[in-house]
């Protein structure tokens, strides 16, 4: 069976202006854009030397000292790619030309209040805004979506994320110190991905924990999204598994009434080098027995999925795509779930001694 999973590219050239020169730009954004043949017009960063170094490494023709300078020099059809920390989003969005297309690094603000403010700015300025939730476009997610949309595994009734790894948070110094570390900056990907398959949950149960010997706000979480009596959606993350690779896990599993899909997310294991992804699906064979089949997919979450988010924004802007999948309007729903997770975490469960 041929499973389509690669994103369609835009039909027009839309130069990209990158705002920020962080590690994710070097490791994912720029390699993805080079892979897709996207034109990067320029880059700016508060530390000008970092922008200069990035431009020299990737052959970016223009380097700007400020966002205002970048906007002033950018082509009229430029797409802006914001890759800074969330507290800087609104200040930058206010400087963009009205009606511009903009891809904003996840998450959509530090909390739901900021998310609503970001949406309000985009609506007031008529910005075509999307959030860079690129897991939606990872090859293994796109392949699973095809199998589900075509009815090959039947009605989806179970969606599980399981991550048990040793995450080197020191590679993300600005994120590491955040008071909402695990759910807002990691599990938010899984929340958003689940929503892209089954929509908004009725309610949320969540607990996030810190490690007793680490100076982190949180590093493990369990999240249950309530979709009723048949659809189970659960996220279990543990970034503190320091005990060797033998029992590390990193996967998404979809189960339906006719079959199942499992995708190993190799990127998160032995990070940042990562391991290979594994994509498998199981349906009944001619004898009525379930048979797992492996499908070799090209690419992974990093950097290939970053092609998908930008390509969808460009195609929507030019009119080739009818839906902007990770639009600011849609992703506000993800941020509502994140906020509900933190409220649930704070309120706790039912004390059994009170019963």
Secondary structure, DSSP 8 states (H G I E B T S, - for coil): -----S----SS---EEEE---HHIIIIIHHHHHHHT--EEEEE-SSHHHHHHHHHHHT-SEEESSHHHHHHHS-TT-EEEE-S-GGGHHHHHTTS-TT-EEEE-SSSSSSHHHHHHHHHHHHHTT-EEEE--GGGGSHHHHHHHHHHHTTTT-SEEEEEEEEE-B--GGG-HHHHT-TTHHIIIIIHHHHHHHHHHH---SEEEEEEE--TTS--S--EEEEEEE--SS-EEEEEEE-B--S-GGG-EEEEEEEESSEEEEEE-GGGTTTTT----EEEEEEE-TTS-EEEEEE--S--TTTTHHHHHHHHHHHHHHTS-S--TTBHHHHHHHHHHHHHHHHHHHH----GGG-
